[in-house]
Amino acid sequence: MQKWFDNQVVVVTGAGRGIGFSTAKLFAEFGAKVVINDYDADCAIKAQEELQKLGHTVLAVPGDVTDPAYPDMLMKKTVDEFGKINVLVNNAGYTWDGMIHKMSDKQFMAILEVHNIAPFRMIRACAPYMREVAKQEKAEGKTPEPRSIINVSSLSGLHGNIGQANYSTAKAGIIGLTKTVAKEWGPFGIRCNAVAFGFIQTRLTQDQESGEQIEVEGEKIQLGIPSHMKGMITMLIPLGRPGTPEEAAGPIVFLASPLASYITGICLEVTGGLQV
Ligand SMILES: NC(=O)c1ccc[n+]([C@@H]2O[C@H](COP(=O)([O-])OP(=O)(O)OC[C@H]3O[C@@H](n4cnc5c(N)ncnc54)[C@H](O)[C@@H]3O)[C@@H](O)[C@H]2O)c1
């Protein structure tokens, strides 16, 4: 296997399970040292242990990405442990669905908080270790190390989705942030891209009837999609099935890899052909 990320350090948020975990694992398989964030601490530690058993170098830093103090702490811990940051994947998130006329301010803003404000703070917290270091390398006439940021978006952000006014607004917003970072940090050789997923099989998209919930600020939030709707969505996917977390991880790793060294500011759709 190519060791594209040998001696590189990759931070993945929401990497305790689902797409984030598969992404951390794939980066590690390609040689990276990986930092796993998740606010579910048990899950983050379990993910760390699983990857360490496979011989990978991993650091779990459990915490809530929406805590304003957390991004600076995460980046500092990463650099204290591994000396630098090459890749940041802003993946952590959840859905809190509801129709517009019934959606509370709290419900709308919580989703903006996790999918927009937290990634913005994460990127800003990376600036001293990515932008400033690259600027210095450039001033010294050195070739800057490979550095990039991948933000996770969704088809909901591109086309809207019934019941997801909050989520579709946030997932559209992250594309604007991506394109801005690409323009601001491109001169330092730092790339920034987004990936918009369609229907990937994870806890987020499991049968709603299974009753899985998460708790945010004391509020219990139902996760998943009603099973009859999943059947309908699947019928619209040209490839005829949802994607796996591994199939979601591949394009993220590709965008950070040398194969994508001239790609920045794009949003790559990973949807099995679904376009609505
Ligand atoms: N599954 C899909 O079909 C799909 C489609 C489009 C976009 N996405 C996006 O992909 C990303 C990953 O989702 P997934 O499907 O793997 O879901 P998942 O629920 O399996 O994993 C998400 C992880 O993020 C963590 N997380 C949530 N809020 C957090 C916070 N505030 N701080 C730290 N960690 C937090 C959760 O604990 C969980 O482990 C999300 O941004 C999601 O919106 C998923």
The ligand as an SDF file (V2000), in Angstrom:
LIG
                    3D

 44 48  0  0  0  0  0  0  0  0999 V2000
  -24.5050    9.1970    6.8660 N   0  0  0  0  0  0  0  0  0  0  0  0
  -24.8970    9.9480    5.8260 C   0  0  0  0  0  0  0  0  0  0  0  0
  -25.6820    9.5290    4.9620 O   0  0  0  0  0  0  0  0  0  0  0  0
  -24.3880   11.3560    5.6960 C   0  0  0  0  0  0  0  0  0  0  0  0
  -24.7770   12.0840    4.5640 C   0  0  0  0  0  0  0  0  0  0  0  0
  -24.3070   13.3820    4.4000 C   0  0  0  0  0  0  0  0  0  0  0  0
  -23.4590   13.9260    5.3310 C   0  0  0  0  0  0  0  0  0  0  0  0
  -23.1130   13.2110    6.4440 N   0  0  0  0  0  0  0  0  0  0  0  0
  -22.2170   13.8530    7.4100 C   0  0  0  0  0  0  0  0  0  0  0  0
  -21.1370   12.9960    7.6990 O   0  0  0  0  0  0  0  0  0  0  0  0
  -20.6140   13.3090    8.9900 C   0  0  0  0  0  0  0  0  0  0  0  0
  -20.4490   12.0270    9.7920 C   0  0  0  0  0  0  0  0  0  0  0  0
  -21.7290   11.4520   10.0260 O   0  0  0  0  0  0  0  0  0  0  0  0
  -21.9720    9.8670   10.1830 P   0  0  0  0  0  0  0  0  0  0  0  0
  -23.0010    9.5030    9.1920 O   0  0  0  0  0  0  0  0  0  0  0  0
  -20.6890    9.1350   10.2160 O   0  0  0  0  0  0  0  0  0  0  0  0
  -22.6910    9.8520   11.6100 O   0  0  0  0  0  0  0  0  0  0  0  0
  -22.3610    9.0620   12.9690 P   0  0  0  0  0  0  0  0  0  0  0  0
  -23.4390    9.4210   13.9230 O   0  0  0  0  0  0  0  0  0  0  0  0
  -22.1310    7.6210   12.6760 O   0  0  0  0  0  0  0  0  0  0  0  0
  -20.9740    9.6910   13.4320 O   0  0  0  0  0  0  0  0  0  0  0  0
  -20.8500   11.0500   13.7850 C   0  0  0  0  0  0  0  0  0  0  0  0
  -19.9360   11.1670   14.9870 C   0  0  0  0  0  0  0  0  0  0  0  0
  -19.8250   12.5590   15.3100 O   0  0  0  0  0  0  0  0  0  0  0  0
  -19.8270   12.6900   16.7420 C   0  0  0  0  0  0  0  0  0  0  0  0
  -20.2540   14.0190   17.1290 N   0  0  0  0  0  0  0  0  0  0  0  0
  -21.4930   14.5600   16.9690 C   0  0  0  0  0  0  0  0  0  0  0  0
  -21.5160   15.7810   17.5140 N   0  0  0  0  0  0  0  0  0  0  0  0
  -20.2680   16.0310   18.0090 C   0  0  0  0  0  0  0  0  0  0  0  0
  -19.6750   17.1100   18.7020 C   0  0  0  0  0  0  0  0  0  0  0  0
  -20.3690   18.1920   19.0120 N   0  0  0  0  0  0  0  0  0  0  0  0
  -18.3710   17.0200   19.0590 N   0  0  0  0  0  0  0  0  0  0  0  0
  -17.6400   15.9100   18.7510 C   0  0  0  0  0  0  0  0  0  0  0  0
  -18.1700   14.8410   18.1320 N   0  0  0  0  0  0  0  0  0  0  0  0
  -19.4670   14.8950   17.7560 C   0  0  0  0  0  0  0  0  0  0  0  0
  -20.7940   11.5930   17.2010 C   0  0  0  0  0  0  0  0  0  0  0  0
  -20.5810   11.2530   18.5690 O   0  0  0  0  0  0  0  0  0  0  0  0
  -20.4830   10.4570   16.2290 C   0  0  0  0  0  0  0  0  0  0  0  0
  -19.5320    9.5590   16.7540 O   0  0  0  0  0  0  0  0  0  0  0  0
  -21.5760   14.3240    9.6030 C   0  0  0  0  0  0  0  0  0  0  0  0
  -21.0710   15.6310    9.4380 O   0  0  0  0  0  0  0  0  0  0  0  0
  -22.8330   14.1360    8.7690 C   0  0  0  0  0  0  0  0  0  0  0  0
  -23.6470   15.2870    8.7770 O   0  0  0  0  0  0  0  0  0  0  0  0
  -23.5410   11.9390    6.6370 C   0  0  0  0  0  0  0  0  0  0  0  0
  1  2  1  0
  2  3  2  0
  2  4  1  0
  4  5  1  0
  4 44  2  0
  5  6  2  0
  6  7  1  0
  7  8  2  0
  8  9  1  0
  8 44  1  0
  9 10  1  0
  9 42  1  0
 10 11  1  0
 11 12  1  0
 11 40  1  0
 12 13  1  0
 13 14  1  0
 14 15  2  0
 14 16  1  0
 14 17  1  0
 17 18  1  0
 18 19  2  0
 18 20  1  0
 18 21  1  0
 21 22  1  0
 22 23  1  0
 23 24  1  0
 23 38  1  0
 24 25  1  0
 25 26  1  0
 25 36  1  0
 26 27  1  0
 26 35  1  0
 27 28  2  0
 28 29  1  0
 29 30  1  0
 29 35  2  0
 30 31  1  0
 30 32  2  0
 32 33  1  0
 33 34  2  0
 34 35  1  0
 36 37  1  0
 36 38  1  0
 38 39  1  0
 40 41  1  0
 40 42  1  0
 42 43  1  0
M  CHG  2   8   1  16  -1
M  END
$$$$
